[in-house]
Amino acid sequence: MSNTVKIMAILAARPDRAAELKALLTSLLTHSRQEPGNLRWDIWQDQGDPNRLVLDELYTDKAAAAAHRETAHFKDYVAQISNLAERTAVVLDPLEVG
């Protein structure tokens, strides 16, 4: 079974803050993708609600996901996100099926 860790964060922009939210997330993209152990770091926009964005992250293992949370760019994100959006994040392990 894989040791990968997926993180999904659903972000609903606060009124009149969608542009700032998108700018913050876009600023994280290159840094996050360059982290050792990062396999995926993508931003998705809800087709039914353009003010709702989803972060789709995949790391090689728990240590890589933990290292991500210690980076300066992640700490900057945490410092700003509650002013820009309501955030729901889930950390997921793969489920072996079959």
C-alpha positions in Angstrom: 0.0 0.0 0.0 1.1 3.5 -0.8 2.4 5.9 2.0 1.2 9.0 0.1 -0.7 11.7 1.9 -3.4 13.8 0.1 -4.6 17.1 1.4 -7.7 18.7 0.1 -8.6 22.2 1.2 -11.9 23.8 0.3 -11.8 27.5 0.4 -14.9 29.7 0.2 -13.8 33.3 -0.4 -15.2 35.9 2.0 -17.3 38.7 0.3 -15.1 40.8 -2.0 -12.0 38.8 -1.2 -11.9 36.3 -4.1 -9.3 38.1 -6.1 -7.0 38.3 -3.0 -7.6 34.6 -2.3 -6.6 33.7 -5.8 -3.5 35.8 -5.7 -2.4 34.2 -2.4 -2.9 30.7 -3.7 -1.2 31.5 -7.0 1.8 32.9 -5.0 2.2 29.5 -3.3 2.1 27.3 -6.4 5.7 27.4 -7.4 7.1 27.2 -3.9 4.9 24.3 -3.0 5.5 22.3 -6.1 9.3 22.6 -5.6 9.2 21.1 -2.1 11.0 17.7 -1.7 8.3 15.1 -1.5 5.6 17.1 -3.3 3.9 15.1 -6.0 1.0 17.5 -6.8 -0.1 20.9 -5.8 -3.0 22.2 -7.9 -5.7 24.9 -7.5 -9.2 24.1 -8.8 -12.2 26.4 -9.1 -15.8 25.3 -8.6 -17.8 25.4 -11.8 -20.9 26.3 -9.9 -19.4 28.9 -7.6 -16.3 30.8 -8.8 -15.7 32.0 -5.3 -15.0 28.5 -4.1 -11.5 27.1 -4.7 -10.0 23.7 -3.9 -6.4 22.9 -3.2 -5.4 19.4 -4.2 -2.1 18.4 -2.7 -0.2 15.1 -2.8 2.9 14.2 -0.8 5.1 11.1 -0.9 4.6 10.5 2.8 3.6 12.0 6.2 7.1 13.5 6.7 6.8 15.4 3.4 3.4 16.7 4.3 4.7 17.8 7.8 7.7 19.5 6.2 5.3 21.5 4.0 3.5 22.8 7.1 6.9 24.1 8.3 7.7 26.2 5.3 7.7 30.0 5.3 5.1 30.1 2.4 2.7 27.8 4.3 3.0 29.8 7.5 2.3 33.0 5.5 -0.8 31.3 4.0 -2.0 30.3 7.5 -1.5 33.9 8.7 -3.7 35.2 5.9 -6.3 32.6 5.0 -8.9 33.2 7.7 -9.3 36.8 6.6 -9.8 35.7 3.0 -11.8 32.6 3.1 -13.7 30.0 5.2 -11.4 26.9 5.1 -12.2 23.2 5.4 -9.1 21.0 5.1 -8.9 17.2 5.2 -5.7 15.1 5.3 -6.3 11.7 3.6 -4.5 8.4 3.5 -5.0 6.0 0.5 -7.6 3.3 1.0 -6.6 -0.1 -0.3 -9.4 -1.6 -2.4 -9.7 -4.8 -4.2 
